[in-house]
Structures are given as structure tokens and as C-alpha cells.
């Protein structure tokens, strides 16, 4: 009762083909392949975008004095007279 033999897998495959049909299985396979390809392309584009953003002109630099002065706004509260 441990692992399945090749005959068990062939019977399962035969039942699946009989239930769904070869045309529907082919369509499902091509849809799944397209989804995997799209995911891989998205991951590749995402990593290229991350690399570009990290080295681009707007890349965030550590806490330097010039960067801190530009991003910090000092405001003194003034009382109304």
C-alpha cells in the first residue's frame, strides 16, 4: 500500500482522458504553459526594474546631510496674535 505502480498511474491517466477528453486537456495544458511563461517574464521584468531603480538617478542614498536637509522640514509653531 506504499507507492503506486506504473499500472495505477496508467489507469488514472486513462480515466482522466476519458472524463475530460484530449481536446480539453490540450487547452488546459497550453493555458497552464502560458501562465507559467507569463509568470517567468514578470519575474524577469520585475528583477530588471528593481536593478534599474536601485542604480537610477532617483536611487535612495543613505542618511547624508544633504539628503536629510532636503527631506526634513523644520517648522516652528507660531501663536496667533
N, C-alpha and C positions, 0 to 999 in steps of 0.2 A: 504494500500500500504506500510505499515511499514515493519514488518518482514515476512519472508517466513514461511509457514506452513509445516508440515511434508509431505503433498502431493506434494508440489512444489519440495522438495528435492528428493522425490522418483521418480518423473518424470525426473528430471535432472540426477539422477543416472541411470535410465533405458536408457536414451538417450546416456549417456557416455558409458555404457556397449554395446549398440548396435553399436556405432560408432567404438570403439576400440577393442572390444572383450575381453573375460575374460582372455585369454592367455597373450595378450599383457599387460593388466592391472596387471596381476600377475608378469610378468617380470619387469614392471616399479616399482612395489611395492618392489620387492626384491632388485632391483638396488638402490632404494632410501634408503632402510633399511641398505644396505651395505655401502652406502656413509655416512650415519649418524653414523654408528658404527666406520667407519674409522676416521671420524672427532673427535669422542669422544676419541678414542685411541690416536690420535695425540695430542689432548689437554692434556690428562693424561701424555703422554710421554714428552711433552713439559714442563709441570709444574715440573715433576720429574727431567728433565735435568736442569731446572733453579735452583731448590733447590740444586742439586748436584754441579752445577757450583758456586753457592754462598758460599758453605761451603767447597769447594775443596781447595787443596794446592795453586792453582793459583788465588784464590779469591782476588779481589781488596780491598786493605785496604785504610783507609783514608790517608790524607796527613801527613805522618810521615817523619821525617828527613831522615831515611834510605831509604825509598821508593823514596823520592824526589831526593836523591843523585844518585840513580841507574837509574832513568828515565830522569834526566836532564843532558845535555851535555853542558859544558862551552867551548866556542871556542873563542879565541882572533884572530882578523883579523891581519894577518902579511902582511906587504907590501913587494912586490918583490924588490930585490935589483939589 
